[in-house]
Amino acid sequence: MSKTSRTGITAPANAKKDSIIEIRAIAQHDMETGFRYTEDGKRIPRDIIRVFTCTYNNEEVFRADFYPGIGANPLIIFTAIAVATGIIECKWTGDDGYEALNQVNITVS
């Protein structure tokens, strides 16, 4: 697991029903492709985030699969429609059992 992993999400706290909301998710993670070697010739094991999912009231609204070409600290920006008051939850999973979870509440009127 990455030694310096930190995640966060930003979404509006309030929104009008049926409006488009922007969700931003970032993972500060020391990605390692698995293609590099140490000075003494040993391969550095791959350590990347593999899957990002976002649910809104337990319904998946966005998903992304990552591969070794992804850069460190991926920022994901996407939109959803504010349908009901509830919880937006973002989850990152990766190599070596890496898992991070963040939630924000949204009030829809």
Secondary structure, DSSP 8 states (H G I E B T S, - for coil): --TT-EEEEE--SEE-TT-EEEEEEEEE---B-S--B-TTS-B---B-EEEEEEEETTEEEEEEE--TT--SS-EEEEEEE--SSEEEEEEEEEGGG-EEEEEEEEEE-
